[in-house]
Amino acid sequence: MQRPAPANLPPLSSAAQAHSDAARAHLRAAIAAASGWLPFDHWMAEALYAPGLGYYAAGNVKLAEPDADGRTPAGDFVTAPQLTPLFARTLARQAAQVLRQTGTHTVLEFGAGTGALAEGVLRELDTLGLADTQYLILEVSADLRARQAERLAPFGARVQWLDALPQRFRGCVLANEVLDAMPVSLFTWSADGKVLERGVAVDAEQGFVWEDRPASPRLAAAVAARMPALPGYVSEINLQGEAWIDAMGAWLEHGAALLVDYGFPRSEYYHPQRAGGTLMCHLRHHAHGDPFTAPGLQDITAHVDFTAMADAALAAGLQVLGYTSQARFLMNAGLMELLAQLDPSDAQAYAQAVAPVQKLLSEAEMGELFKVLAVGRGMTQPLLGFARGDRLGKL
Ligand SMILES: C[S@@+](CC[C@H](N)C(=O)[O-])C[C@H]1O[C@@H](n2cnc3c(N)ncnc32)[C@H](O)[C@@H]1O
């Protein structure tokens, strides 16, 4: 995370620059209001979600949609549901098993982005004979919610948006790349073995600078429970993600949640060699490590410590049902059968449909870095996505 932004970032338009300047001014005001130092998770929350200014809360393009010819699209990054409808269709097969097993009729998706996953899941559920499924979405970005409403309008009242967490829920929960978008705390270990919290201050030139302060007892205890003291080591901890799973323990009455994201088990996450953490920014398809580069215009993310999420689920009384790589999950859930249904006689169309699938499955791309964690309550049979290659023992 201390890596500077690459020199080859594309130039910003004057409108984009003006937007980022406004976001910077907002962040400086937030730091001033906090007496000159803002813990990084608060800074990140404002940079991503401040109404009208934050990356996810302003009207920029963000999530890219590949064009019909599969060319590099506008936006900042592409997620699996946008790469190929086969991702959503495969996830739908797993969702269908959960709905049938529990006798429920509702899917709840968190952070639905452009609505691509919702659209693909609903279509596949129809073909699987589950056309009575209701689809709920909880989206914190008003801008993305409007985009989803437009895309999902053909489904009418089957799709509804929630304004807050449900009181209770029975069915299948989906969250693709949502945990990585939650604000994380940054910490470092001091030379004398103390946990310091990394925050953001403003220097004499009005730029953002890192400043470390003694961590709260809660943060220090959470860090010390996860890794040994390694002076100079910098990393993140996603307490908001853990709290989100903790809350799920109260509202998920019966069903399973499929959490798809990039990350590792704890032993890899806090590996001594990963001494700079996993914080990453995405700006116009460039990934870099400097969150101060263009606040309001770039995504800021951290990988997920899946051990922490599984622990949070267990502590909240949920079952941990499975954990495996995205490639393994998709193959278990039937991606290859769906691929086999494609018509290879149109070689060009076929190649275009297969290329993104290779990206989803390839170890060098999304297949291994991305994982699927399933947690739930009242589930009595194994989930098909984890039938082979389950890695629960690694958490
Ligand atoms: C990286 S995008 C992924 C979008 C989409 N799931 C996809 O795969 O294309 C992260 C999404 O999560 C949403 N988000 C972040 N925190 C959230 C939360 N606590 N509850 C619901 N949505 C959230 C963001 O607004 C955004 O839509």
Ligand as a Chemical Component Dictionary entry (heavy atoms), coordinates in Angstrom:
data_LIG
# 
_chem_comp.id                   LIG 
_chem_comp.type                 NON-POLYMER 
_chem_comp.pdbx_formal_charge   0 
_chem_comp.three_letter_code    LIG 
# 
loop_
_chem_comp_atom.comp_id 
_chem_comp_atom.atom_id 
_chem_comp_atom.alt_atom_id 
_chem_comp_atom.type_symbol 
_chem_comp_atom.charge 
_chem_comp_atom.model_Cartn_x 
_chem_comp_atom.model_Cartn_y 
_chem_comp_atom.model_Cartn_z 
_chem_comp_atom.pdbx_ordinal 
LIG C1  C1  C 0  -16.884 -3.837 -6.376  1  
LIG S1  S1  S 1  -18.571 -3.442 -6.492  2  
LIG C2  C2  C 0  -19.240 -5.018 -6.988  3  
LIG C3  C3  C 0  -20.530 -4.893 -7.698  4  
LIG C4  C4  C 0  -21.209 -6.185 -8.156  5  
LIG N1  N1  N 0  -21.481 -7.081 -7.052  6  
LIG C5  C5  C 0  -20.392 -6.908 -9.206  7  
LIG O1  O1  O 0  -19.883 -7.961 -8.919  8  
LIG O2  O2  O -1 -20.272 -6.380 -10.316 9  
LIG C6  C6  C 0  -19.037 -3.301 -4.792  10 
LIG C7  C7  C 0  -20.519 -3.074 -4.590  11 
LIG O3  O3  O 0  -20.841 -3.236 -3.207  12 
LIG C8  C8  C 0  -21.652 -2.166 -2.771  13 
LIG N2  N2  N 0  -21.540 -2.126 -1.298  14 
LIG C9  C9  C 0  -20.464 -1.830 -0.551  15 
LIG N3  N3  N 0  -20.736 -1.976 0.766   16 
LIG C10 C10 C 0  -22.004 -2.429 0.847   17 
LIG C11 C11 C 0  -22.858 -2.800 1.924   18 
LIG N4  N4  N 0  -22.460 -2.711 3.200   19 
LIG N5  N5  N 0  -24.110 -3.215 1.639   20 
LIG C12 C12 C 0  -24.534 -3.307 0.354   21 
LIG N6  N6  N 0  -23.778 -2.952 -0.707  22 
LIG C13 C13 C 0  -22.526 -2.531 -0.459  23 
LIG C14 C14 C 0  -21.144 -1.009 -3.603  24 
LIG O4  O4  O 0  -21.993 0.092  -3.639  25 
LIG C15 C15 C 0  -20.999 -1.687 -4.968  26 
LIG O5  O5  O 0  -22.227 -1.827 -5.610  27 
# 
loop_
_chem_comp_bond.comp_id 
_chem_comp_bond.atom_id_1 
_chem_comp_bond.atom_id_2 
_chem_comp_bond.value_order 
_chem_comp_bond.pdbx_ordinal 
LIG C1  S1  SING 1  
LIG S1  C2  SING 2  
LIG S1  C6  SING 3  
LIG C2  C3  SING 4  
LIG C3  C4  SING 5  
LIG C4  N1  SING 6  
LIG C4  C5  SING 7  
LIG C5  O1  DOUB 8  
LIG C5  O2  SING 9  
LIG C6  C7  SING 10 
LIG C7  O3  SING 11 
LIG C7  C15 SING 12 
LIG O3  C8  SING 13 
LIG C8  N2  SING 14 
LIG C8  C14 SING 15 
LIG N2  C9  SING 16 
LIG N2  C13 SING 17 
LIG C9  N3  DOUB 18 
LIG N3  C10 SING 19 
LIG C10 C11 SING 20 
LIG C10 C13 DOUB 21 
LIG C11 N4  SING 22 
LIG C11 N5  DOUB 23 
LIG N5  C12 SING 24 
LIG C12 N6  DOUB 25 
LIG N6  C13 SING 26 
LIG C14 O4  SING 27 
LIG C14 C15 SING 28 
LIG C15 O5  SING 29 
# 
